[in-house]
Amino acid sequence: MLEFQIFVSKIADVEVMLFMVLLLLVTLYYFQYKKDFYKILCISASAMFVTFTLKYILKVPRPETIILFEDSYRFPSGHATMAAIVMSLIIYYSHKKVQNMYLRYFLYILGASWFVLVSYSRIYLHAHVLIDVFVGGLIGVLATVVVMKVFRHLRYY
């Protein structure tokens, strides 16, 4: 179980997830999906800005019982923020683009499961406590909702 939780935590690492977002952004821009490019760029940038600003303003230390070495502060969880962004985008685009109801619900469950799995792994490894992943997830979801609403009201998007 420990090895699996370490694996999940490593693949959901903020740097890895930001790299994946960067690849997605390059692909979207290349294929001329500029609206989606700008939406996802704004969501990722704003959510991570809020997360890291809170981390370095509040400077909440990690638990002493942490299993993995982490050199940043604890609150809020950047892993949970990125996982919530992924979950929110999967749900948003599934709702918008997927016609098959069963596939759409499967994707909803897949997105939510990703968030729960990443959040649980961070708590299991003693890198965070529940409030850290809750607030990180809240930041990711709120960033997605706010940016999508803003873009919906912009004339050119």
Secondary structure, DSSP 8 states (H G I E B T S, - for coil): -HHHHHHHHHHT-HHHHHHHHHHHHHHHHHTT-HHHHHHHHHHHHHHHHHHHHHHHHH-----TT-SS---S--SS-HHHHHHHHHHHHHHHHHHHH---HHHHHHHHHHHHHHHHHHHHHHHHTTS--HHHHHHHHHHHHHHHHHHHHHHHHSTT-
